[in-house]
Amino acid sequence: MSKLALIMGIIFLIMTFAGGGYVMINYGEVNAGYAVIPGLFTMICFGYYRKKKE
């Protein structure tokens, strides 16, 4: 289960940077949620992964 959390965290991290790039390409006129929501899930997945590794 912890490997799945790590893999999902990496996928969400890539989506966060892609969403941030999309927002920046559109000069901030689109919703910032394209970057924020995957970033939230990234923190959740990496937090779960770190908790299980201890």
ZATI-914284 format. One record per residue (C-alpha): y, x negated, z negated. Coordinates in Angstrom, 2 decimals. Layout:
<rec v="Y" u="X" w="Z"/>
...
This chain:
<rec v="0.00" u="0.00" w="0.00"/>
<rec v="2.39" u="-2.86" w="-0.72"/>
<rec v="1.84" u="-4.31" w="2.78"/>
<rec v="2.75" u="-0.94" w="4.24"/>
<rec v="5.95" u="-0.91" w="2.18"/>
<rec v="6.81" u="-4.39" w="3.46"/>
<rec v="6.18" u="-3.43" w="7.09"/>
<rec v="8.18" u="-0.21" w="6.75"/>
<rec v="10.99" u="-2.15" w="5.06"/>
<rec v="11.17" u="-4.56" w="7.97"/>
<rec v="11.18" u="-1.70" w="10.49"/>
<rec v="13.97" u="0.07" w="8.60"/>
<rec v="15.91" u="-3.21" w="8.37"/>
<rec v="15.79" u="-3.57" w="12.15"/>
<rec v="16.90" u="0.06" w="12.49"/>
<rec v="19.78" u="-0.62" w="10.10"/>
<rec v="21.11" u="-3.48" w="12.23"/>
<rec v="20.59" u="-1.47" w="15.41"/>
<rec v="22.48" u="1.48" w="13.90"/>
<rec v="25.27" u="-0.81" w="12.74"/>
<rec v="25.54" u="-2.26" w="16.21"/>
<rec v="25.64" u="1.23" w="17.71"/>
<rec v="28.47" u="2.21" w="15.37"/>
<rec v="30.40" u="-0.96" w="16.19"/>
<rec v="29.90" u="-0.55" w="19.95"/>
<rec v="31.41" u="2.93" w="19.70"/>
<rec v="34.40" u="1.61" w="17.68"/>
<rec v="33.36" u="3.51" w="14.57"/>
<rec v="33.82" u="6.91" w="16.17"/>
<rec v="30.19" u="7.91" w="15.61"/>
<rec v="28.65" u="8.75" w="12.28"/>
<rec v="28.05" u="5.73" w="10.01"/>
<rec v="24.81" u="7.39" w="8.92"/>
<rec v="23.10" u="5.67" w="11.84"/>
<rec v="23.27" u="2.49" w="9.74"/>
<rec v="23.41" u="3.82" w="6.17"/>
<rec v="20.30" u="6.01" w="6.11"/>
<rec v="17.86" u="3.34" w="7.37"/>
<rec v="19.57" u="0.90" w="4.97"/>
<rec v="18.77" u="3.22" w="2.08"/>
<rec v="15.13" u="3.43" w="3.10"/>
<rec v="15.08" u="-0.37" w="3.48"/>
<rec v="16.17" u="-0.81" w="-0.12"/>
<rec v="13.61" u="1.73" w="-1.30"/>
<rec v="10.74" u="0.06" w="0.59"/>
<rec v="11.65" u="-3.48" w="-0.48"/>
<rec v="12.14" u="-2.32" w="-4.07"/>
<rec v="8.70" u="-0.74" w="-4.07"/>
<rec v="7.22" u="-3.89" w="-2.54"/>
<rec v="8.80" u="-6.14" w="-5.18"/>
<rec v="7.64" u="-3.82" w="-7.97"/>
<rec v="4.05" u="-3.92" w="-6.75"/>
<rec v="4.07" u="-7.73" w="-6.33"/>
<rec v="4.85" u="-8.31" w="-10.05"/>
